Amino acid sequence: MNNKQMLGLRLRELRKRKGINQDKLAELIDVDPTTISNIENGKNYPSLINLENILKALNSNFIEAFDFEHKNDTIDLLFQINEKLKNNPDKIEDFYKIVIALTK
């Protein structure tokens, strides 16, 4: 997945977390709804002004918008989990309990 797609997915997550649909977001920032759709689907990057307006409407910021590390592929995620646990061996049991609880 490329950065354009990952940014689009992240903006979609932020929009859904706020509980608004694409049409409402488009209305709030005064763009056509297809603009929002194309951004969220990774077809287009948002212009800087549109990105600023989207983030303002979603009560978010640039750091949060570009925080899509969790969207990495499975191998990258497993590597990162392993690194975190390697540096925190006392957390392995807690991590295991969380994984079990999430997969029930």
Contact map, one row per residue, 1 for C-alpha under 8 A:
11101100000000000000000000000000000000000000000000000000000000000000000000000000000000000000000000000000
11111100000000000000000000000000000000000000000000000000000000000000000000000000000000000000000000000000
11111110000000000000000000000000000000000000000000000000000000000000000000000000000000000000000000000000
01111111000000000000000000000000000000000111100000000000000000000000000000000000000000000000000000000000
11111111100000000000000000000000000000011110000000000000000000000000000000000000000000000000000000000000
11111111110000000000000000000000000000000100000000000000000000000001001000000000000000000000000000000000
00111111111000000000000000000000000000010100000000000000000000001101000000000000000000000000000000000000
00011111111100000000000000000000000000111100100000000000000000000000000000000000000000000000000000000000
00001111111110000000000000000000000000011100000000000000000000000000000000000000000000000000000000000000
00000111111111000000000000000000000000010000000000000000000000001111000000000000000000000000000000000000
00000011111111100000000000000000000000010000000000000000000000001000000000000000000000000000000000000000
00000001111111110000000000000000000000010000000000000000000000000000000000000000000000000000000000000000
00000000111111111000000000000000000000000000000000000000000000000000000000000000000000000000000000000000
00000000011111111100000000000000000000000000000000000000010100001000000000000000000000000000000000000000
00000000001111111111110010000000000000000000000000000000010000000000000000000000000000000000000000000000
00000000000111111111100000000000000000000000000000000000000000000000000000000000000000000000000000000000
00000000000011111111000000000000000000000000000000000000000000000000000000000000000000000000000000000000
00000000000001111111000000000000000000000000000000000000010000000000000000000000000000000000000000000000
00000000000000111111100000000000000000000000000000000000000000000000000000000000000000000000000000000000
00000000000000111111110110000000000000000000000000000000000000000000000000000000000000000000000000000000
00000000000000110011111110000000000000000000000000000000000000000000000000000000000000000000000000000000
00000000000000100001111111000000100110000000000000000000000000000000000000000000000000000000000000000000
00000000000000000000111111100000100000000000000000000000000000000000000000000000000000000000000000000000
00000000000000000001111111110000000000000000000000000000000000000000000000000000000000000000000000000000
00000000000000100001111111111000100100000000000000000100100000000000000000000000000000000000000000000000
00000000000000000000011111111111101100000000000000000000000000000000000000000000000000000000000000000000
00000000000000000000001111111111100000000000000000000000000000000000000000000000000000000000000000000000
00000000000000000000000111111100000000000000000000000000100000000000000000000000000000000000000000000000
00000000000000000000000011111110000000000000000001001100100000000000000000000000000000000000000000000000
00000000000000000000000001111111000000000000000000000000000000000000000000000000000000000000000000000000
00000000000000000000000001101111101100000000000000000000000000000000000000000000000000000000000000000000
00000000000000000000000001100111111100000000000000000000000000000000000000000000000000000000000000000000
00000000000000000000011011100011111110000000000000000000000000000000000000000000000000000000000000000000
00000000000000000000000000000001111111000000000000000000000000000000000000000000000000000000000000000000
00000000000000000000000001000011111111100000000000000000000000000000000000000000000000000000000000000000
00000000000000000000010011000011111111110000000000000000000000000000000000000000000000000000000000000000
00000000000000000000010000000000111111111000000000000000000000000000000000000000000000000000000000000000
00000000000000000000000000000000011111111111000000000000000000000000000000000000000000000000000000000000
00000001000000000000000000000000001111111111110000000000000000000000000000000000000000000000000000000000
00001011111100000000000000000000000111111110000000000000000000000000000000000000000000000000000000000000
00001001100000000000000000000000000011111111000000000000000000000000000000000000000000000000000000000000
00011111100000000000000000000000000001111111100000000000000000000000000000000000000000000000000000000000
00011000000000000000000000000000000001111111100000000000000000000000000000000000000000000000000000000000
00010000000000000000000000000000000001101111110000000000000000000000000000000000000000000000000000000000
00010001000000000000000000000000000000100111111000000000000000000000000000000000000000000000000000000000
00000000000000000000000000000000000000100001111111100000000000000000000000000000000000000000000000000000
00000000000000000000000000000000000000000000111111100000000000000000000000000000000000000000000000000000
00000000000000000000000000000000000000000000011111110000000000000000000000000000000000000000000000000000
00000000000000000000000000000000000000000000011111111000000000000000000000000000000000000000000000000000
00000000000000000000000000001000000000000000011111111100000000000000000000000000000000000000000000000000
00000000000000000000000000000000000000000000011111111110000000000000000000000000000000000000000000000000
00000000000000000000000000000000000000000000000111111111000000000000000000000000000000000000000000000000
00000000000000000000000000001000000000000000000011111111100000000000000000000000000000000000000000000000
00000000000000000000000010001000000000000000000001111111110000000000000000000000000000000000000000000000
00000000000000000000000000000000000000000000000000111111111111001000000000000000000000000000000000000000
00000000000000000000000000000000000000000000000000011111111110000000000000000000000000000000000000000000
00000000000000000000000010011000000000000000000000001111111100000000000000000000000000000000000000000000
00000000000001100100000000000000000000000000000000000111111100000000000000000000000000000000000000000000
00000000000000000000000000000000000000000000000000000011111110000000000000000000000000000000000000000000
00000000000001000000000000000000000000000000000000000011111111011000000000000000000000000000000000000000
00000000000000000000000000000000000000000000000000000011001111111000000000000000000000000000000000000000
00000000000000000000000000000000000000000000000000000010000111111100000000000000000000000000000000000000
00000000000000000000000000000000000000000000000000000000000011111110000000000000000000000000000000000000
00000000000000000000000000000000000000000000000000000000000111111110000000000000000000000000000000000000
00000010011001000000000000000000000000000000000000000010000111111111000000000000000000000000000000000000
00000010010000000000000000000000000000000000000000000000000001111111000000000000000000000000000000000000
00000000010000000000000000000000000000000000000000000000000000111111110000000000000000000000000000000000
00000110010000000000000000000000000000000000000000000000000000001111111100000000000000000000000000000000
00000000000000000000000000000000000000000000000000000000000000000011111100000000000000000000000000000000
00000000000000000000000000000000000000000000000000000000000000000011111100001000000000000000000000000000
00000100000000000000000000000000000000000000000000000000000000000001111110000000000000000000000000000000
00000000000000000000000000000000000000000000000000000000000000000001111111011000000000000000000000000000
00000000000000000000000000000000000000000000000000000000000000000000001111111000000000000000000000000000
00000000000000000000000000000000000000000000000000000000000000000000000111111100000000000000000000000000
00000000000000000000000000000000000000000000000000000000000000000000000011111110000000000000000000000000
00000000000000000000000000000000000000000000000000000000000000000000000111111111000000000000000000000000
00000000000000000000000000000000000000000000000000000000000000000000010111111111100000000000000000000000
00000000000000000000000000000000000000000000000000000000000000000000000001111111110000000000000000000000
00000000000000000000000000000000000000000000000000000000000000000000000000111111111000000000000000000000
00000000000000000000000000000000000000000000000000000000000000000000000000011111111100000000000000000000
00000000000000000000000000000000000000000000000000000000000000000000000000001111111110000000000000000000
00000000000000000000000000000000000000000000000000000000000000000000000000000111111111000000000000000000
00000000000000000000000000000000000000000000000000000000000000000000000000000011111111100000000000000000
00000000000000000000000000000000000000000000000000000000000000000000000000000001111111110000000000000000
00000000000000000000000000000000000000000000000000000000000000000000000000000000111111111011000000000000
00000000000000000000000000000000000000000000000000000000000000000000000000000000011111111000000000000000
00000000000000000000000000000000000000000000000000000000000000000000000000000000001111111000000000000000
00000000000000000000000000000000000000000000000000000000000000000000000000000000000111111111000000000000
00000000000000000000000000000000000000000000000000000000000000000000000000000000000011111111000000000000
00000000000000000000000000000000000000000000000000000000000000000000000000000000000000011111100000000000
00000000000000000000000000000000000000000000000000000000000000000000000000000000000010011111111000000000
00000000000000000000000000000000000000000000000000000000000000000000000000000000000010011111111100000000
00000000000000000000000000000000000000000000000000000000000000000000000000000000000000000111111110000000
00000000000000000000000000000000000000000000000000000000000000000000000000000000000000000011111111000000
00000000000000000000000000000000000000000000000000000000000000000000000000000000000000000011111111100000
00000000000000000000000000000000000000000000000000000000000000000000000000000000000000000001111111110000
00000000000000000000000000000000000000000000000000000000000000000000000000000000000000000000111111111000
00000000000000000000000000000000000000000000000000000000000000000000000000000000000000000000011111111100
00000000000000000000000000000000000000000000000000000000000000000000000000000000000000000000001111111110
00000000000000000000000000000000000000000000000000000000000000000000000000000000000000000000000111111111
00000000000000000000000000000000000000000000000000000000000000000000000000000000000000000000000011111111
00000000000000000000000000000000000000000000000000000000000000000000000000000000000000000000000001111111
00000000000000000000000000000000000000000000000000000000000000000000000000000000000000000000000000111111
00000000000000000000000000000000000000000000000000000000000000000000000000000000000000000000000000011111
